Structures are given as structure tokens and as C-alpha cells.
Amino acid sequence: MQLQDILYGVAITNLVGTTNREVDALTFDSREVRAGSVFFAIKGTLADGHKFIDQTIAAGAAVIIIEELPVSLKDDVSYIQVQDSSVALGKVAANFYGNPSKKLKLVGITGTNGKTTIATLLFKLFRELGYSVGLISTVENQINTQVIPATHTTPNPIALNQLLKDMVAAGCTHCFMEVSSHAVVQHRIEGLEFTGAVFSNISHDHLDFHKTFDNYIKAKKEFFDKLPKSAFALTNADDKNGMVMLQNTAASKKSYALKQMADFKGRVIENRFSGLNLEVDEVDVFFKLVGSFNAYNILAAYGTAMLLQEDKLSVLTILSNLTGAEGRFDYVGNDQQIIGIVDYAHTPDAVQNVLSTIANIRKGTEQVITVIGCGGDRDKSKRPVMAQVACDWSDKVILTSDNPRTEDPQTILQEMEAGVSPGNKRKTLTIADRREAIKTACHLARKGDIILIAGKGHEKYQEINGVRHHFDDKEILSEQLNSIS
């Protein structure tokens, strides 16, 4: 492919060399460079690509996209200077792969909680409606029935555009993708054209990356600010920051809600462990998903389908039979009628949502036993709050490890324990070994009790000191519950 063709839309501040040359690969990883590669020197959080320019040229890179020109320039190398290499990467990647986002209806879902469930519901819904569909999510990526493992909530621009190109080649007419705040700030979605955007909610999370809650909100809002006039912007009107997302967007503004007036209105009629009875735009429907947080996810999916011009009754009929994403309020039971729930909830707000749902359904005599931890190398400010929320909404709480990563599990647990009030200490245990914590919860449970295992959901591993060990909360919970006679 001609270099000059893939530079369309890139704001070039300086050019040294020619754009009349063939290129056949893009990379921002110096270790992946080969002859014919375009190397993007990106200033990342861990490394600066500018330090590896000589190495990439020696490996065969003949084009360098760069923010700062090196002192010594090679005659046979094209240097393209830009203000931000990561922005250029997104635009070049889109051009290189034929701008696949323009060849299907791409809908992005953003928010602290609910992204995966909304994207998964939409993927399943549109498959049932007869479309060829793609999914880009935290749990997995899919092209119809083909499953592609996910490494990030939102892939890097090269992987993302390659994936979208493969979807187009497979005949996909729609793609539903999660858009993380990291992806917005790091320009991973630069160069993509969205048909629509959906906002679920926002609560304190990722402050290790964004530093302040205001920065976190701005990252979410930036996604909506950049939407084209032809797109729709659908927001949760019940979230206090929901309408903020729409303030500066050129897109068509729409909303959904359970409490406020909205374009797509819902009302919870009844909530139980078997499902949710919900009135949606004056139609009474029973759904298999549980909890008011899932009522919002259902409304978001329904509203999106309506904005994509689908038939109302067909959409509601299909949605009523769908289950959510793996690891989201996953139900496990046993012969003793002990109810086990595995959920990905890893923010204070998400934990409270799950536990308040359980509180609304429980009859009042059974215990709620919560097993919960916090991830290492992540936002530390939420650790005591997570423990406090778990204690306030549970009869017994076991604090344990999540993914400690490179941190000492005991340090994480001590920071969680700081949120346990003196009155709650009597009902709190600390067991660092997550397997033992789940086992203990099961042996503390009696007939009718409810066990919540929070934090890891769909994950099939536990990351300790940079190594991922097989660990499946649902598998271990099922095994332990079935061992109880």
C-alpha cells in the first residue's frame, strides 16, 4: 500500500523524505518491526518509542511517525512529524485497513458498569434478528459464532481496525463494542466512525490512571463530543452525570430511565432471582436478567435497537429470552438450596448494585455472605469503600485477594480493612487465599443463604506477581457447594 494513501486525514507538521513508497505493516512495538513497516514512536506510560528509533531502522523500518525529530536523520528513511503519534496511529490504521468502521453500523458503549452486558445483549439481540454481527468486549470478541480472545476492553487501533476489517469481510452489518475511558484518552478509537454511542453510568474507578474523578468524566464525555451529526447519543438520564455526556455532542440526543422522564422509559414491576418483570414503554415484559442495574442495561439495549430502526415487539420478545454476559450475576445453586452468585462487580457502586438487588429479593431470614477483594496496581482509594459497602449490605463478609498483580496481598487487605467500621468487625473475616475464602463462605452457609463472590466474574485466572494462574470463581463455588451434604 502507498504511504501517501494511508496518511489521509493526518495533521503532518513536518516531512523529511518521500511519501511515495510502499508499506505493508504498521506497528508501535519496536520488537515487531520488519522490512516495509511503519513505526509509530509513541510516548507511553511505561516507555517512550522515540528511544527505539535507531533499533527499528536497523530492523527494516523505512517510515517513522514521530513527535520529535532525532538529531541524526537517515537518507533512506521517511520521517513524518506529528503533534501526537497515537492520534496519527488511529487515523493511519483506519486508512490502512480500508476504514472498516464506515462499512458497518458501529455502536460504542461506555460507562463504569454495564458496558459488557449491554454490548453482549445487543450482539445476541441482533444475531437473533437475523443480522451478521460483531462484538468487541471485555469478556471476548466475536464475529458471529467465531470467538476471539480479548486482551483489553478496547483493543489498540491496529488490532481494532484489523478486527473490524475481518467483520466486514465476514458480512457483518453491525458491531457493538465497549469503549473504555483508557481507550478514549489513549486515542485507540481515533479514526473510527460511530453510528451511535451509549452511556450506562459513572462512578469512582480507574483513578490510578485518570488521577481525578473530573478527568474520568471528561474522558467519557470526549467520546460523545467527537460523534458526527449523523450518529445518535443515548444516555442514562437517571445517572447524575448522564446528561453531561450530551452537552457538546453534535449527535442526535436520546435518553433512557427508570425514574426520570426519558425517550425510552422503564418501570420495575417485580424483581426476583428467576428474573425481572419490567414495563418498557408501556409494555409489560418478563426478562431473565435480575436486578434494577440490569433493568438499565435492558433499557439501553432496547433504546439502541429502536434508534437502529428495529421493530419494538420483535426486540422485546427476543430480549425477554436473553441472558447476560458471563460472570454478571451468574447463578449457582445446590441441593441445600444455597444460592451462589458470581459477579464481576469491582467498584463500590457495582458491589452496592448487586447487594441491593439481593436485598430487594431476599425474604429476610437468610444470610448474605460476601467474598470480596480488590485488584493490585489499581485505584487504591476504592479499597476501604469496597469493604465498607460489602459490610453494610451483608451479614458476613470475607475479605480476600482478587488479582494482587505486583502488590503484596496483605497490604491490599489492610487497606480494605481500614473501611470496616468497629460495629462491622464482628462479622468480617480476612482470608488471603481466595480458594479458602470461597470454601469458608460455603461452609458458613445454611439452607436458603446467599453467597456473593464479587470482583472477578468471567475471569479464568488470578494474576500474582505477573503470572496468571488458572482460577475460576464459578468453578470453585460450584465445586464447594456440591461438596456440602
N, C-alpha and C positions, 0 to 999 in steps of 0.2 A: 504494500500500500504506500502511496506517496505521502511523504511527511507533510507537504503543504495542504493536503486534503484533510488530515486529522487535526490541523491547528485551527480549524474554523471556530470562531467564537472565543478564542483565547486572546486575552489582552497582553500582547507582547510589548515589553518596554525596551528591549534591545535584542538584536540578532547579529550573531557572529557566525559566518558560514552560510551554507545554502539550505534551502528547504526543498530543493529539487533532488530528493534521494528516496530510495525505497527503505521502508522499515517493516518489520514483521512481528515485533513483540513489544509490550510495554511492561515496565517493572519499576518499583520503588525500593526493591530489595537488591542490594549490590551483589548478593550471592547468586542471584538468578540471572544476571546479565550474560548475554551471549551475542555473537555477531548479529547485527541487524536490530538490536534492542534500542528502545528509547528509555533512558534512565531519568527518573524524576528525583531530584535531590530535595527531599522533604525534611524540614526541621520537626522531628517528632518529640514525644515526651521522654523517650529513652535514648534516642540517638539522632544525630544530625547527618542527613545524607550527603551534605556538602563535603564531609570528611572522607568520603569514599569515592570521589570523582575519579582520581587517578587510577584506582583499582578497577573501576567499571570500564574506563577507556582501555586499559590493558586487557580486559576480558572481551572486548569487541564492541562496546557501545560507541556508536558514531554520532548519537544525538543526546545532548544533556539538557534537560529543562531545569532551570536553576533560578534561585533568587539572588545569589551573589556570584558574580563572575570571578573565577580564580585568577590569580596574578599571571600564571603561565598558561597560555592557550595553545592547543594543538591545531595545526593547519588542517588536518583531515577530519576534524570534529565540528559539528554544528552546535553552537551554544545558544539556547533560547532563554532569554532572561524574562521573568515574570514577577509580579508582586507576591504571589502566593502559589507555590508549586502544587499544593494539594487541591486548590481550585482548578488549576490547569489540568491536573490529573483527571478530575471528574469529567471535564469537558472533552479532553482528548480521548479518554476511554469510551465515552458515549459515541464519539465520531468513529473511532477505530472499529467498534462493533456494530456500526450501522444504525445508531440511535434507536435501539430496540424499544425503548420506553414510549416512542411515538407510534409504535405499530401494534400496541395493545392498550387496554384501559388499566392504568396503573393507579392503585389506591394505596396511600400510606396511612398507617395507624400509629399515633404517638400518644404518650401519656405514661404515668408512673406504673399504674396497674391496669390489667385488662387487654394490653396490646395483643398478646399471643392468642387469647381466647377469641377476641373479635376477628383477628386475621384468619384463624382456623375455622370459625363459624362461617365466615364469608367464602373461604375456599370450599368447604363442604357444601354450602348452600348452592353456589354457582355450578359446582360439579353436578349436583342433583338437578339443577335447572337445565342441564344438558350442554354446558359450555366446557371448552378445554381451558384449564385454569392453572396458574402458577401460584405458589406460596413461598414467601420468604419470612421465616420466623425464628425465634429463639430456640424452639424445640427441634425443628427440621425445616429444610427447604424441599419443595415438591414441584414436579412438573407432571400434572395429572397423577398417575399412580407411581411414578418414579420418585423415590425418596433419596435426597442428597443431604448428607450430614451437615449440620450448621455449626460453624465455629464462632460466629458473632451474631448478635441480634440483627445488625445490618452489616453485610459484607463490605470489603473495601471496593472502590469504584471499578477496578479491573474485574474482580470476581463477580461483582454485581451486574455489570453490563454483559459479561460472558453468560451469566445465568439467564438474564433477560433475553439475550440473543437465542439461547437454547430453547427458551419458552416459545419464542416467536416461531422458530424452526419446527417446533412440535405442534404448531397450530393454535397456541393459546391466544384467547381473545381478552382475558383478564388476568391480572396479577394483584394479589393482596400482600402487602409487605409491612412489617414492623419498621418504624423509623425511630431509632434511639436518639436521645439528646447528644450522645457522643458523636453519632453519625452526622448530625447537623453541624456541630461545631468543627468537626474534622473534615467537612466538605465531602463526605462519602456519597451524598446524593446529588452533588453538583452535576449538572448536565442532564439530569433526568427530567422528563415531562410528566407531571402527575395529572390524572383525571380528577382526583379528589383526595382530600385529607380528612382524617377523623381524629378527634381529641377525646380521650377517655377521662382522665383526671390527672391531678398532680399533687404529690405530697413529698415530704423530705426524703431525698435519695440522691446518690451519686455526688454528694457534696465533697467527697475526696477528689473528684475531678473538677466540678464546677466552682468549688470554694464557697459560693453563696447561693441561697435559695433564689435570689433575684436573677442570678446568672442562669440557673437551671430553667426558670420560667422563660427567660429571653431565648434560650436555645430551642425550646419547644415552639415558641411564638415565631421564631425565624423561619421555621418550616412553612407556616401559614402565610407569613409576609411575602414569601417568594412564589406563591402559587400564581399561575396565569389566570386571566379573567375568565377563560373557558372552563376552569375547574370549579368544583364545589368544596366548601369548607364546612364540615359537620362537627359541632361541638356539644359537650355535655353542659347544659345550662344550669344544672344543679351544683356543679363544681364552682367554687368561688372565683377561680381563675379561668373558667370556661369561656366567658365572653371576651376576656382579654385576648385570647387567641385570634379573635376575628377583627380586632380593632383596625389593623392596617392591611388586611388582605384584599386583593382585587377579586378574589373568587366569590362565587355565589354563597351567601351566608345562611346556614341552616343549623337547627338545634334539636336536641332530644332531651327528655327529662322525665322524672317521676314526680317531682314536686312543683316545678315552675311551669309556666306556660311555654310551649315549645312546638316546633313544626311536627315533631314525632313524639307523641305523649303516651306514657305508660302508667299503669297503676297496679301495685301488687295486691292481689286478692287473697292468696294463701301461699304460704311457704312451708315446705316440709322436706324431709330427706329424700323422698321419692321424686321431688320436682317442684316446680314453681307455677302457680296459677296467676297469670298476668293478663291484664287488659291492655291491649295495644291498639291505639287509635280506634277505640270503642269496640274492638273485637276481643272476646274472652278466649284465651288460649292457654293450654297446659303445656309447659316445657319441661324437658328432662334435666335442665340445669337447675342448680339450687342457689338461693340467696339473692338479696337485693343487689349485691355487686354484679351478679350475673344478669339481673333484670336490666341493668345499664348496658351490659355487653350485648344482650339480645336487641335492645333498642338501637344501639349503634349499628349492628349488623342489618337490622330491618331498615333503618333510615338510609343506610348506604345503598341497599338494594332498591329502595324507592327512587333514590336520586340517580340510579343507573337504569331507571325506567322499567323495572320488573313488575310483574303482576302481584298485587298485595296479598290475595288469598293463597296463591301458589307459594309465595315467600314464607308466609306464616305457617302454612301446612308443613313445609319442609323443615323450617326452624324448630317446630314443635317436636320433631323426631331426632334432632341432632344432639350429640354430646359435645362437650367442650374439648379443650386441649388436654393432653396427658399431663398429669401432675397438678391439675387445677381442681380442687375439691374432689379428688379421687376417692371413691368409697371402697372400703374393705370391711367385710363382716366375718363372724364365726358362729358356731353352734350355740355359744353362750350369749348371743345377741349383743355382743360388744361391738360397737361401731367404731371403725377406724377411718380416719380421713387424712390423706396426704395432700399437702398444698404447697405451692411454690412461694407463698407469702413470705417476703423477706424485707418488708418495710413496716414501720409501725402501723401505718394506715391499712395495709393489706392484712396484717395479722388481726387488727381490730375488725375489719370487714368479715373475715372468716369466723372469728369467735362470736361476733354479734349475730351472725347468721345462725350459728349453732345455738346461741342463747334464745333466739326467737323460735326455734323449732323444738328444743328440748321440753320435756314435760315438767321438769323442775326437781325431780327426785334423784336423777342420775348425776354422776360426777363428770366434769370435763377435765381431762388430763392432757396438758400440752407439753410437747417436747419441742424445744426451740434453741437455735444457736444463731450466731452472726458470722458472716464471712470475714476472713482476714484480708488485709491490704485493701480495705474498702472504708466507706464513711464510718468513722468511729462514733460520731455524735448520736447515731441512732441506736447504739447498743444498749444503754441504760433504758431508753424509751421502749425498745422492743420487749425487754424483760418486764418493765412496768405494765405495759399493755397486756402481756400474757398473764401476769399475776392478777391484774384487775378483772380479767374476764374468765379465769379458770379456777377450778377447785384445787388442782395440784399442778405444779409446773416443774419440769425437769430442764435445767439449762445444760446445754451440751455443745459440742463442736459442730460447726457447719462445714465450710471449706476453709480451714485455717490458712491455707496457702503458705506464705513465708513467715507468718506470725506465730508466736507461742500461744497455743490454745488456752492455757491457764490465764494469760494476760487478757485475752478476749473475754473469758468468763468472768474475771474480776471486774472488768468494765461493765459487763451486763449486770452483775450482782449489785453494782452501785445504784441501779434503778429499782431495786427491790426494797420496798418500804419495810420498817420494822414489823408492821402488822402482817405483812405477806411472807415474811421469812419462814414462818412455821409450815407453810405449805409448799416450800421451794426446796428442791434438791439440785445439786450440781454434780453431773457425771460427765466427764470429758469425753469418754468413749461413746460415740453416737450409737453403736450397736447395743451396748449395755444400757444406754438410756432408753432406747425403744423397748428392749426386753423388760426393763424395770417398769415402764409405763404399762405394759401388757399384764404384768403380774400384780400391779396395784389395782387394775380394773376389775370391776364386778359386773354382773349381768346388767345390761342396759347402759353401761357407762360409754362415754365418747372419748376417743383418743385422737388428738390432732398432732400430726408430725409436720411441722412447718419449716419452710426455708429452702428445700432443695427440689421438691416436686418431681419433675421429669428427669432430673439429672441421674445418671447411672454411675457416678463416680464421687469420690471425696478427694479433694486436692490437698496434699500435705507436702510442704517443702518442695513444691514444683513438680511433684509426681502425682498422677491421677490413679487412685486405687478403685477397683470396682466396688460400688456401694449404691444400692437401690433401696430407698426408704420403703417403697410399696412392697418390694420383695421381702424385706426383713420384717416388716409389720405383719404381712400375711403369714409368714413362717412362724412368728412368735404367737400370733392369735390362734393359729391352728394347733399349736402345741399345748394350749390350755384346755384341760378337760373339765 
